[in-house]
Amino acid sequence: MAAEWRKSSYSESNGGDCVEVKRTPTAIPVRDSKDPEGPQLAFTPAAWTAFVTAVKVGELAA
């Protein structure tokens, strides 16, 4: 079964600024939901977990 794209829970419900992620065993691709055929970033699962953790604890706050 292929992994499905999942929209960020912080995305606006009206189709505003959105990112989507897809979890696979070897990579976490990230894309702009408004441009699904456009470029993607890919993170290792460990790098993605570190990024999400840093966001949650406020390490990357502006």
C-alpha positions in Angstrom: 0.0 0.0 0.0 1.5 3.4 -1.0 1.8 6.1 1.6 -0.6 9.0 1.2 0.1 12.7 1.5 -1.2 14.3 4.7 -1.9 18.0 5.1 -0.5 19.8 8.1 -2.9 20.2 11.0 -1.8 23.9 11.1 -3.0 24.5 7.5 -5.9 26.8 6.9 -9.2 25.1 6.0 -9.8 27.5 3.1 -6.8 26.3 1.1 -4.3 28.8 2.4 -0.7 28.2 3.2 -0.3 24.5 3.4 2.3 21.8 3.5 1.8 18.1 3.0 4.0 15.3 4.2 4.2 11.6 3.4 5.9 9.1 5.6 7.9 6.3 4.0 10.4 3.9 5.6 13.4 5.8 4.2 12.3 9.4 3.7 9.8 12.1 4.6 8.9 14.1 1.5 7.4 17.5 2.1 5.6 19.6 -0.6 3.4 22.7 -1.1 -0.2 21.5 -1.3 -1.0 24.3 -3.7 1.6 22.9 -6.1 1.5 19.1 -5.8 3.5 18.5 -9.0 6.1 21.0 -7.9 9.4 20.5 -6.0 9.6 18.5 -2.9 12.0 18.4 0.0 13.0 15.1 1.5 14.2 14.4 5.0 15.5 11.3 6.7 13.0 10.1 9.4 15.5 11.1 12.1 16.0 14.6 10.7 12.2 15.1 10.4 11.6 14.0 14.0 14.3 16.4 15.2 12.7 19.2 13.2 9.2 18.6 14.5 10.5 18.3 18.0 12.3 21.6 17.7 9.2 23.3 16.5 7.1 21.8 19.3 9.4 23.0 22.0 9.8 26.5 20.5 13.5 26.2 19.4 12.6 27.6 15.9 10.3 30.4 16.9 10.7 33.7 15.1 
